[in-house]
């Protein structure tokens, strides 16, 4: 199959959806059991930039 064909793209999307539907319940179970930590975003503060948790080019939403 050629990556530009519609069949390839459809099967790729179906595979991604199937992977998500398979991994999501397992991830929830692992988090509840305490085996895995939940992924959380770092809130924007001046301290998060100082600690190097955000890239220097990132700006606050709505501030141009």
C-alpha positions in Angstrom: 0.0 0.0 0.0 1.2 3.5 -0.8 1.1 6.0 2.1 -0.8 8.4 0.0 -3.7 6.1 -0.8 -7.1 6.5 0.8 -7.1 2.8 2.0 -3.7 3.3 3.8 -4.9 6.5 5.5 -8.2 4.8 6.6 -6.4 1.8 8.0 -3.9 4.0 9.8 -6.8 6.0 11.4 -8.6 2.7 12.3 -5.4 1.4 13.9 -4.9 4.6 15.9 -8.4 4.5 17.2 -8.1 0.8 18.1 -4.8 1.5 19.9 -6.4 4.3 21.9 -9.5 2.2 22.8 -7.2 -0.6 23.9 -4.7 1.5 25.9 -7.1 3.9 27.6 -8.8 1.4 30.0 -5.4 -0.2 30.8 -3.9 3.2 31.6 -6.8 4.1 33.9 -6.5 0.7 35.7 -2.7 1.2 36.1 -3.2 4.7 37.5 -5.9 3.5 40.0 -3.6 0.6 41.1 -0.8 3.1 41.7 1.5 1.4 39.2 1.5 4.4 36.8 1.4 8.1 37.5 -1.1 10.4 35.7 0.4 12.8 33.2 -0.3 16.4 34.2 0.5 19.7 32.5 2.6 22.3 34.2 0.6 25.5 34.9 2.2 28.6 33.5 4.0 30.7 36.2 7.1 32.7 36.2 8.7 30.0 38.4 7.9 27.3 35.8 9.9 29.2 33.2 12.8 29.8 35.7 12.9 26.1 36.5 13.1 25.3 32.8 9.7 23.5 32.7 8.5 25.5 29.7 10.3 26.4 26.5 11.4 30.0 26.4 9.3 30.8 23.3 6.0 29.9 24.9 3.7 32.7 26.0 0.6 32.9 28.0 -2.6 32.3 26.0 -4.2 35.5 24.9 -1.1 37.6 25.4 0.2 37.7 21.8 
